[in-house]
Amino acid sequence: MSLLPPLSGRVRIGRRGLATLSSALLGLLLMGAPVASAPAASHNDYGLPDLGSASGGISSNDEYRIGRAWLRQFRAHVREWDDPITLDWIGSIVRRLAPWSELDERNFIITLVASSQLNAFAVPGGVVGVNTGLFAFAPDRDAFASVLAHELGHLSQHHFARNMERQAETRLPTLAGFLAGMVIAAGGGGSAGIATMAGTQAAAISDQLAYSRRFEQEADRVGIDALSRAGFDPEAMPRMFRAMQRMASLQGGNAPEFLLTHPVTEARIGDTQARADAMQKVTPDPLAQLAYAMIRARALLALNLRQPEQGLTTLREDNPDPDAIAYYQALAAAEHNQVDKALAALDRLHDKHPDLTLISASAVEVARDARRYEEATRRARRLLRLQPDYLPTRLAMAEVALQQDPAAARQQLEDMRRDHPDDPKVWSLASEASGRSGHTAEAFLYRAEFDQLEGRMDKAFAQLKLADEAARKNGDFSMANRISSRREDFKRYRNAIEEF
């Protein structure tokens, strides 16, 4: 659960404060993008009213381009929680749900928002976001997955594109304006973000709100079907809705904005419960539930670093497996520099649950953070012999190598750059490894890649200039041509951002 080096700009929750993601626009705006490789299931398959063509009037390329531009803006304004183990776990849930949602699981980018607010969202371009606060609210794996299934239902049914069919003359400007409002709100602008949205298409707001409620119903039904087909408990969705309804009634106007824009009505609960009753029952998988409880423990500790007992109390409220409690306590011990105690506890858990990779990966991170580099390397190599593609441990091993052998770290990061070109952390580490091993032009180029992914285009172009100067000084014209090509790509990225 370590911090990325300072150049990353990401934070650990609790130490640098929380960034609240306003979800006031979510129910209305974040209605998904067509990232499907095959046609989405017809809405008529679910007995729903005809809300328009599932293909929508906006092309997939347009949605992808603008959605990825939105992601850059989002990263520039919102603090993310840097936790590769949790990101990998969420990615596994999305990949499991995606095929049953008629989506291409390869097109997704997962982002973790450092916020205690209950929230999850999906935007054009295949971006799925999760607030850390969702872990605090969802008591079990299938309840958590039910929220993601609902959001993927919006994506699957091309809701945003279908909504924009009704305003053909303003399709792309409206999409850009809506997403710009979301970025402003996420960055703390609050009412300014809503004003941006309203200014884009004020006359249609009340109509779109009603329209989006019908989409909510469709996303529920598509989502619960995908949830069941993917092997999760369909009962989790109505169970989660009931919990949300209780929260909304208890907190009233202070309820999370996610609940204000995704109102949970008796009709929605009844509809999803009826569908769940007709679906095949699922036998709980104790190991999968334990894995979620451990991931939840990571999030709760991150949310309660100053008062770890509070996080432990929240975890205990849902009667998790005792080993999840032991895992939380091991991580908390590591935070208090009780490294031997933490590693011993994690080793005991690994002996009991050798198939839970996250336990061994956590031990690698604890040893790395304690600067026990030889031990971290030994543990990482042992894990990677069994799972050579496990990114969290590959990243941790590269971070260790940076301290001991930057050239080796640079080599390790080459494959990661190719396999994970949208991961800012990979480029951050690659830049450091190149710089420390004497590849100056490459270091500037990789830092430019990091900056453009984080939405800092001015800095990215400045880094490209430095990279070009270093390449020409060294007579490396192949690198200079590579930099020139990326400069043209960056211009396209900047133009997409400027559409906001």
N, C-alpha and C positions, 0 to 999 in steps of 0.2 A: 504493500500500500504506500509505496514511496512516491515522493514528488518527482516530477520531471525536472531536469536541470532548469535554472532560471530563465533561459531563453524561451522556454515553451509557453509561459504565460498561463499554464494550467495550475489548479490549486487543489489542495486537500481540504475537504470541508472541515470547518471548525477552526482552522488556523488563520485563514485569510478572510473569513466571513462567507456568508451565503449570498448567492445571487438568485433572486426570485424571478422565475420565469412566469410572466403573466400569461395565463391561458384564456384571457377574455375573448381572444379571437379564435380559439381552437375549434369550438363546435361549428363556427360559421366558416372558418377559412381553411383549416388544414384538412381538406377532404380528399387528400391522396393524389397520387400520380400514376399513370399507367406505366408500370415497369414490367408488365406481364410479357412472357415469351409466348403465351398461348392466349386465346380469347378468354375473357373472364366469363364465369358462369352467368347465364341469363338471369336477370332479376326476377323474371317470371317463374323461374324454378323455385322461388321462395314464396310464391303467391302474393307478390307485392304489386302495388300500383305502378304503372308505367311512368317513370320519371325522366325518360329520355334515353337516347342511345348510350350504350356502355362505352362507346369509343370516344365520345366527346368531340369537340371541335378543335381542341388544341393538340398538336402533334406530340408524340412521345419525345421527340428531339427537343422541342421547345420547352416542354415541362422539365425534362432532364437538365437542360442548360440553365434555365432560370432557377430550378430547385437547387442545383449545385452552387449557383451564385448566391442564393439565399443562405446556404450552409456556410459559405465564407463570411458573409455578413454576421450570421448568427455567432460563429466562433469569435468574431472580433468584438462582440458586445456582451457575451454571456460566459461566465466562468464554467468550465467543465471539470468534472471529477476524473482525475487520471487514475484509473484502476484497470489495468489490462485483464486481470483475472475476471472481474465482473463483466467487462465488455465482451470477453470471449463467451461467457456463460449466456448473456443476453443474445448474442449472435447465434448461439446454438438453438435457442428457443425460436428465434425468427426463422432460421433455416428450416426448422422442423414444421413450422406453421405455413411457410410461404407456398410450398407446392400445393397444399390443400386450399390455399386462397387464390390459386391460379396466378401466382407471381413467381418471378425468377429470383430465387434466393441469392443469386450471385451479385445482384445489383444494389444491395443494401449497404448503407453506412449507418452504424450505430453511434449515437452520441449520448454521453452521460452528463446531465446537468447538475451542477452543484447547488441543489436547492432542497429544502426540507418540505416544499409544497408537493402535494399529491398531483402528479401529472405524467402524461405520456402523450406523444404526438407523432404524426407522420406527415411529411410534406412532399411535394413533387420532387422527383430526382431520387426517390427511394431512400430518403433519410428517415430513420426512426429514432426518436429521442425519448429518454426516460429520465425523469427526475429521481434523485436519490430518495426523495420522500415517498415514492411509490413502494419502495421496499419496506418502509416503516408501516405502511397501511396494509399491504397484501400479506396475509398470514401464511400462505403456502404457495407452492410452485404453480399450481393450476389456477389459483386466483390471479396471480401475477400474469400468467400466460393469457388469461381471458381478456385482460386489458389490451395486450398486444394484438390478440386475435381481432378485437373490435377495430383497432386502428388499421390493421391490415385489410379488414373488410372495406374500409373507406378507399384504400389504395386499389384493391381488387376491382371494385365497382366503378372506378374512375370518377368519383363523385365530383371532384373539382372541375374536371373537364366537362362533365355533363351539366354542371351548374353554369359554366361559362357559355354553353351553347345558347343560353337564353339572352346573352348580351354579346352577340357575335361581333358587333362593331368595336367592342372594348375588351376582347378576350385577353390578349397579352398585357396591355396596360393595366387591366384590372388585376390579373394575376400578380404582376410585379408590385402594384400598389398594395394589394392585400398582404403580400409577404413582407413588403417593406414595413408596413404597420406592425407586423408580428415582430420583426427585428427590433424596432424602436421600443415596443412594449417589453420585450425580453431584456433589453438593455436598461430597463428602469424608467423608460419614458412614460409608461402607464397610459394616461389619457392622451398623450401625444400620439402614441401608436394607434389608438382607436380613432383619433381625429384623422390620421392619415388614411386609415381604412375608409372612414365615413366620407372623406373628401373625394375618394376615388369613385364611389358610387352611392352617394347618400340616399338617393331616391329609392334604391332597391333594397335597403337594409332589412326592413321588416318582412318583406317578401322572402328574402334569402334566409332569414331566421326560420320561418315556417318551413321553407324548402329543406333546410338542413336537418330539421327534426325528423322529416321523413327519411332522410339519408341515415340518420342515427338508427332508425328502426331497421333499415336494410343492413347496415354494418353489424348490428346485433345478430341478425339472423344468419348472415354470411359468416360472421365471426364464430358463432357457436357451432356451426356446421364444421368449419375448419378445425376448431378446437377438438371436437369429437373425433374427426377423421385422423387427426394427428396423434391420437392416443391420450389426450388430456381428458380430465373429468368435465363434461359439459355442465354439470351442476355448479361448477365454480363460477360461471358467469352470473346466474341469478343470485348466488351467495354473495358475490362481490357487489352486485347492485344493491342488495339489501343493506350491506354494511355502509355503502356510500349514502344510501337514503337516510340511515340513522345519523351519519355524520352531518349531513345537510340539515336535518331537523334540529340537531343539538347546537349547531353553530350558526344557523340562520344566515344573516347577511355576511357573517365572517367565515363562511364555508369557503374552501378552496375554489378558485374561479373555475377550475375544471368541472366542479359539480354545478356551478351556476350556468355554464355553457353546455354541459352535458346533463341536463336535468334527468334524474332517475325517477320515473313515475311508476305507479302501480301497474299501468298498462305494459310498460317495458319489462318490469319484473315478471308479470304474469305470462307475457309472451315467451320470454326466454325460459321460464320454468316449464311451461307446457312443452316446448321443444326439447328441453333437457330430459323431461320425463319419457319422451318417445325415443330417446337415443340409448345406445348400448351403454351399460354401466361399466365403469372403469375401476379395476382393482388398484389401489394406491401402490406406488413403487417406493418402498421405504428409502432406498438409496438415493433416488432422485429427489425425494422430499428433503433428505438430509443435506444433499448438495445445495438445494435452494436455501435451507436454513443457514448454512454456512455463508453463502453469498449474502444473505440478508444480514448476517452478523457483521460482515465487512462494512456494509452500508450503515448499519446502526452505530458501529464504532466510529466511523467517519463523521457521522452526524453529532456524535456525543464525545468528541475527544477530550473536552474539558471536564465532562462528567460521565465517565465510562459506565458508572453504575446505572445511570439512567437508560443507556442503550441496552444494558443487560436486563433491566427490568422489563423493557418493552419486548425483548426477545422471549423472555420467560412467560409473558402473558398468554402466548399461544401454544404453550406446552410442547416445545420442540424436542427432538431427540436430545438426550443429555450430552451427546457428543458435539452438538452445535454450541451448547453452552461452553464446553471445554475449549472449543475452537475460538470462540469469542474471547475467553479468558487468556488463551495463549497469545492472541494478537494484542490484547490490552497489555499483557506483560511485556511484549516486545516494545510497545510504545513507551513503557516506563523503564526501558533499558535493562530489563530482566531477560537477557537474550538466552542464556542457558535454560532457564525455566521454560521459555516459549518454545525453543527448539525441541526440548525433551517432550513437551506436551504434544507438539505436532508430530513427532516421531511415533508416539504411542497411538495417535489417531490414524496415522498412515498404516501402522501395523494392523489395525482393526479394519480399515477401509482402503486397501491398496489400490482399488479401482477409482478412487476419487482423486483425480490429478490435482485438483486445486489445493489439496492439503500439502503435497510435496512442493508445489509451486509456491505456496505461502512460505514454506521453510526456506526456499531459495531466496525469496525477497527479504525475509528476516535476517538471514546471514549477510546478504548484500548490504542492507541498510546499516548493519552493525560493523561494516567494513571487514568482515571475515571473508575476504575474497577467495582464498583457496577453498574454504569450506563451501561457499556459494557455488563455485565452479564445479566442485566434486558432486554436489547435490544436483546441479543443473544437468550435468552430463549423464548422470544416472537416470534422470527423468526423461531426457531427450532421446536416450537409447530406446525407450519404450514408445515415446510419442515425439518423433523428430520435428513435427510441424506445429507443435504447441507454441503459439506466438508469445504468450506472457513470459514463459521461461526463456525463450530465445532472446527476447528483449532484455530480460534481467541479466542473462549471460553476456550480452553485448555491453551492457552498462558496467559489468565487472571488468570485462576486457579493456574498456576505455581507461580504467585506472592502472592496468598492468601492461597491456600490449595494444596500443591504439591501431596498429596495422592489422592485427588479428580481428579487432572489433570491426574495422572497415570491411574486411573480407566477410565477416558474419552478416553484416547488414546489407550486402549486395543482393542476396536472394530476397530478403525482406522488403527491400525497395521495390523489386519487381512484383512481388506477390501482394504487397499492401501499399499501392501508390497513393492512396487517399488518407493514410494514417500520418498525422503530423508528427507523432512521437518518433516514428521510424526515421523521418527526414531530419528531425532534431538530433538524434543520436548519430546519424550518418554524417551530418555536418561536423559534429565534434570529432568523430573518428577520422574524417578526412583531414581536418585541420591539424589535429595532433600528430598525424602520421606524415605531414609535409605536403599534402595535396591541396594547395591553397585555393586554386581556381575551383576545384571540385567542392571544397568546403563552402565557398561563397555561393556556388550554384545550389547546393543542397539547402543552405540556409534560405535562399530565395524560394525554393520549393516549400519549405516550412512556412515562410511568411505568407505566400499566396494562399495556402490552404487555410491559414488563420485569418484571411481577409485583409491583411495589411499590404495592399498592393504597392503603395509608395515605397515601403521598405523592401519589398520583393524586387522592384526595378532597381533600387539602389544596390542591392546585393548582386544582381545580374551585371551591373556596370563594373563592380569590383571584380567579379568573376572574369569578365571579358578582359579587363586590364591585366589581371594575373596570367590568364592564358596566353595573351599576346606577348607579354614580357618573357614568358618561358618558351615562346615559339611553338606553342601547342595549338595549331590551327584547327585540328580536329575538335578539340574542346571548344574553341571559339565558335565553330560552326554549330555545335550542339547548343551552345548558349544562345546564339542568334535564333535558332529554331524555337527554343523555349520562350524567348522574348516575344515572338509572334503569338505563341499560345497564350502567354500572360496578357497580351493586349486584348485577346478575345475574352479572357476571363474578366478583365477590367471593364470591357464594354458591357458584358452581361450584368455585372454589379451596378454599373451606372444606369441601367434600366430602372433601378429602384428610385 
